[in-house]
């Protein structure tokens, strides 16, 4: 009888061989079979398990020399599936060869999850909260996690005394059956909602009650999601009302996702009392003056969205200065090249507006006003006649301007509305000098993609005054130093791993004799990895190198791949 040797491939232990008839394992050189041809690779798995579908993961191939590292790699790839509790490899010696058998011990599966005691909450919704379902892999102690998930689901919906027990048993036909037994208890109701005094809270208690309704109100079943939603809505309404510095006072550090409110639980009466420790902070508003006059309602709304006062959190001088710069940049992007914005902070006694009903009025002694003085000046236009260029032989002036316009239409401003509506084929746009460099970056990439790797661009822009009045027209001169244009002389594909000749020829035709585009080389590297992966080399590494001629007019490209794990499908 031919000797049967067991190879244990537990990665933490390494590779070891032991005759199965021995009472205790003995150390055998793991390289004993190295070099012998592998005559066959088989699987041993429970009935009904289609192990042949896993053959593509085996790094050790039939007909190739036996390699312990390849066997270990095969086991590692099989374990990565997460479907097995144990994998063993049996090595059987033959005449001048070896036969491998991968013994697979599949992990148990959840045959069924039984929920008992779900009366007050729909069983389907409770089941949907579970992280495991039928035929999912079962890991020891999973039932405890499932019980905790059900208990949390109940407690978040007011069943604070809910308890869940779990047990596991064998399923008919294999797998396990998890039984979760729920003791729901009574749902807790909200007995009282407490808020600080009106001087701290900023509103009367009845007004706050209306703000958190219908998510929270006294007598309603307590639910954590309702509480979280009510608090988020309440803070948003405070900020919209002008209390941008509103916050909830909490004791100590809160855990991630915790709601900063105080909840008192009465186990005897099955009720909770919620305290909302809300501090309204200062009442803040923003005012805008535009070109010496009060802003219109539309301007107030537009500029208010830009400075985002409701998200300020702290209406300090630093915030005001930053908001003024942000508003300036927004005006520049709309063609107001001369726009300037100044701002200051004014604190004064608060006088409630007669338009606000008394029950809804904020309660504050002072009002902080953020005043923004906006001087826009005339919009500045850039026309085709005011654009010039020099040094470009590859692109005409019209082409240069077309690239700047089409590749990045927002960079040089917005086309005036009339020209857009009637479709005039002209270039007449609002000029925005602050983002001109971004447009030049687009143009620079355009040149590089066509072989001009060392192109240099220098733009000189000016908006001359018209006497004592700020100018309305921009002039732009673009100086281009194209440099040498580089073409691809050849593409060498130096693969240790074979790729089809047709695919290689397709790559060569794409780049050889063409202007060199650096991004196209990156595309070839990506496509090479994909082609090798399709051939089974899922871990192949591809590197690209470039060799330029002395005058940089030609470049030789080379793709080289290093062997990774082979994975054969089928």
HELIX and SHEET records of a PDB file:
HELIX    1   1 UNK A   51  UNK A   57  5                                   7    
HELIX    2   2 UNK A   68  UNK A   80  1                                  13    
HELIX    3   3 UNK A  123  UNK A  128  1                                   6    
HELIX    4   4 UNK A  142  UNK A  155  1                                  14    
HELIX    5   5 UNK A  198  UNK A  201  1                                   4    
HELIX    6   6 UNK A  205  UNK A  212  1                                   8    
HELIX    7   7 UNK A  224  UNK A  240  1                                  17    
HELIX    8   8 UNK A  297  UNK A  307  1                                  11    
HELIX    9   9 UNK A  309  UNK A  311  5                                   3    
HELIX   10  10 UNK A  317  UNK A  333  1                                  17    
HELIX   11  11 UNK A  358  UNK A  360  5                                   3    
HELIX   12  12 UNK A  384  UNK A  386  5                                   3    
HELIX   13  13 UNK A  397  UNK A  407  1                                  11    
HELIX   14  14 UNK A  417  UNK A  422  1                                   6    
HELIX   15  15 UNK A  433  UNK A  435  5                                   3    
HELIX   16  16 UNK A  436  UNK A  448  1                                  13    
HELIX   17  17 UNK A  501  UNK A  511  1                                  11    
HELIX   18  18 UNK A  518  UNK A  534  1                                  17    
SHEET    1   A 5 UNK A  16  UNK A  19  0                                        
SHEET    2   A 5 UNK A   4  UNK A   8 -1                                        
SHEET    3   A 5 UNK A  84  UNK A  94 -1                                        
SHEET    4   A 5 UNK A  97  UNK A 106 -1                                        
SHEET    5   A 5 UNK A  37  UNK A  44  1                                        
SHEET    1   B 3 UNK A 110  UNK A 116  0                                        
SHEET    2   B 3 UNK A 176  UNK A 183  1                                        
SHEET    3   B 3 UNK A 163  UNK A 170 -1                                        
SHEET    1   C 3 UNK A 189  UNK A 195  0                                        
SHEET    2   C 3 UNK A 271  UNK A 276  1                                        
SHEET    3   C 3 UNK A 262  UNK A 266 -1                                        
SHEET    1   D 2 UNK A 247  UNK A 248  0                                        
SHEET    2   D 2 UNK A 278  UNK A 279 -1                                        
SHEET    1   E 4 UNK A 293  UNK A 294  0                                        
SHEET    2   E 4 UNK A 283  UNK A 290 -1                                        
SHEET    3   E 4 UNK A 366  UNK A 375  1                                        
SHEET    4   E 4 UNK A 340  UNK A 349 -1                                        
SHEET    1   F 2 UNK A 381  UNK A 383  0                                        
SHEET    2   F 2 UNK A 428  UNK A 430 -1                                        
SHEET    1   G 3 UNK A 387  UNK A 390  0                                        
SHEET    2   G 3 UNK A 475  UNK A 481  1                                        
SHEET    3   G 3 UNK A 456  UNK A 462 -1                                        
SHEET    1   H 3 UNK A 487  UNK A 495  0                                        
SHEET    2   H 3 UNK A 554  UNK A 562  1                                        
SHEET    3   H 3 UNK A 541  UNK A 548 -1                                        
END                                                                             
